[in-house]
Amino acid sequence: MNDYFRSGWVKAGVALLVIGASPLVFIIVAADLGFWPDPNPNPIGPGLLFFFTFWPAVICILIGVLRVRGSRR
């Protein structure tokens, strides 16, 4: 498992996923706990950020996993 996290592709994919998802997850959790001013938020900006970073992150992670598996053989 550590081999995967040494890969730059996997690191970039995980970083992209965290950067893209964290604002949306923060707003959802804050609204659920009552810390957000609107109990039913419609976070368009963070939703679009997640939308545009999710698939590149998945692709980077897949490339990293495939490269690590290929180097093992």
N, C-alpha and C positions, 0 to 999 in steps of 0.2 A: 504494500500500500504506500510505503514511503517513496517508492520509485515514481509513483504517479505525481506526488506532490513536489518532487524535484523538477518535474517538467515545466518549462516556461509556458507552454501552451495551457496546461492545466491551471497554473497559477493565474495566468491572464484571464482564463474563463471564469474561475471562481471569483476573482476580483471584479470582473464585469458584472457577474451575477449579484454580488453583494452590493455594489454601487447602484445597480439598476433597481434592485428590489427593496433596499432598506428604507427609502423614503415612503414607499407605498405601504410597507409592513408597519412602519412607525405610525402612519396616519390611521391605519386600520386598528392597531392595538390601542392607540391613544383615544380614538372614538369609542371603542368598546369599553375602556376603563372610565370614560367620562371626562378625560382631560382635554379633549378636542372640543372647540366651541359648537360644532355641528354634530349631533348624534348620528346622522346619516350622511356622511360626507360623500362628495363626488369628486375625487381627486384626479382631475384630467391630466395635469402635468406629470405627477408621479406615475400615473398609469401609462402614459405615453413613453416615459423614460423606461419603465419596465418592459413595455412592448418592444421597444427598439433595441434593448440590450439583452433580452432573454435568448433569442436565437443565435446571435453571434457568440454569446457565452457558451451555449450548448455545443456549437460547432467547434469552438476552441477547445473545450474539454474533450470532445470526441477525437479531435486531431491529436491531442496530447496522449490520450489513452491508447490510440492506435499506434502512435510512434513508440511509446514505451513497450507495448506488447511486441512490436516488430523488432525492437532492439534486443529483446530477450531471446529471440529465436536465433 
